[in-house]
Amino acid sequence: METLQNQSLVPPVLILTGIPGFDGRSIWLATLFCSLYFLAIFGNCLILLVIVKDQSLHKPMYLFLCMLALSELGISLSSIATVLKVFLFDVREIGIDACLAQMFFIHSFSIMDSGVLWAMALDRFIAIYNPLQYGAILTNSRVVMIGLGVATRSILLMMPLPVLLRGLPFCRLNVLAHPYCLHSNLIRLPCADVTVNSRCGLFVVLSTFGLDSLCIVLSYIMILKTVLGMASKEGRWKALNTCVSHICAVVLYYIPMIGVSMAHRFGKHASRLLHSLMANIYLLVPPVLNPIIYSIKTKEILKALRKLFSPKSSF
């Protein structure tokens, strides 16, 4: 009887939310989001195409960049349907199972993003600390194994979260704070004890984002120590310059993510507009800007792009 009652409390739908203050369809918001998604998907697909086609880019640094593009492409494709549905057609309903599936994919690809950024930091450290043995240490097969490990970790750690949430009764006002589903938002909706869910979510965050960010910081401490030990000033600048694109990617990823986490945990009285803006920046800015940054700052990628669009070019 109690089971039937709990099942009856599970809502058939949840309500997605756009940007506060912009109710209904908004042509300019729809245009903005369509443009951002187009840039994110096109940019990351272009990076993938260039790296796959150009044999000279089949090196650890670019293979990790390929993984980063894949994970960011996954984030964009996981959220695009509901975001455009809200802003283009003002359709805000989503089934609980579809919402949990979207949550799983968004967070899984986000964890992959974090893991790949740590692997890229390790790659830069090995390239600067021991350049002569770089190719022998980071072989292509080892890079693939690292990528598979990052993907496996993401899937295994995320699997319990939607299962735990699906077993809880939803009997409160089932309005989400965003036009897509995040665990930090969904965990507030059940009218039951969510201690296990909360602790499981915290464990996932600490064992992925927390551990990865610590490893990235330690890698850059070792990189700086190595660079400062170089005799040549030109050599120091050249070594640090190879890290610029990665540092930009780390900043673009972690600052919005920290902002969203802080807004959810400590900004309960902050305006809904702030929550919405931070969440959309977290979701869209890294996939849009990272391909642009790597295309501009990485000579090999820029050269491959020129070759792709101008096959007869001598660049």
C-alpha angles and dihedrals in degrees: 000000000000090000091054090049092051091048091051089055092060106101119232089222143019123213119240120212129216124200112315112251093030105085121178124003118342117193096201094046090048090049091048094050093043089052093048093049091047091052092046095048096040094045096049093043088052091052090050092048094049094049094045094048099042111073091196089066094057090107131116096260093053095039088057089048087052089054091049090052090049094052093046090047087052092052091051095047092046093058105029097087098057096036094053091040090058098044099036102038104012089236105152107168122105129172118245093242093048089048093051091047091052090048090052094052096043093050094040092054090044090055089048088052090054093047093049091050089055091048089051090052089052089049092053091047093052092045092053100035098045110011094163093059095035095106093044094050099042103041119173091252091055091048089054090049090051089050092050090048092052091049093046092049091051095051097043095048094047098046097082095051100070090039092054092046093048091058093058127089116248110207105142131086098302099209117136122215095228141037088255137041124269127175093232089059099040093051090066094060107066118092093218139077107296097180093116092047092048094049092045090051091048090050090052091050094048095044093049117022094023096047094040094050090049091051091048091052092048091048091054092046088056091044091053091047090052094045094048088053092059115106097212119075089204090053091052093052092045092051093047091046090062088061099050097090092047093048089052090050091050093049092047091051105040102038095058090041092052089046092054092047092049092047091053096044104036106014099072091132095042119109118276088234091064092051091049096047094047092049094049092047089051091051101042112024100068095048090048100044104035096069089047093049094047092046092052101037100039112073094197092054091046090049091049091049091052090049091049095052097032107034092177093051116119093214 
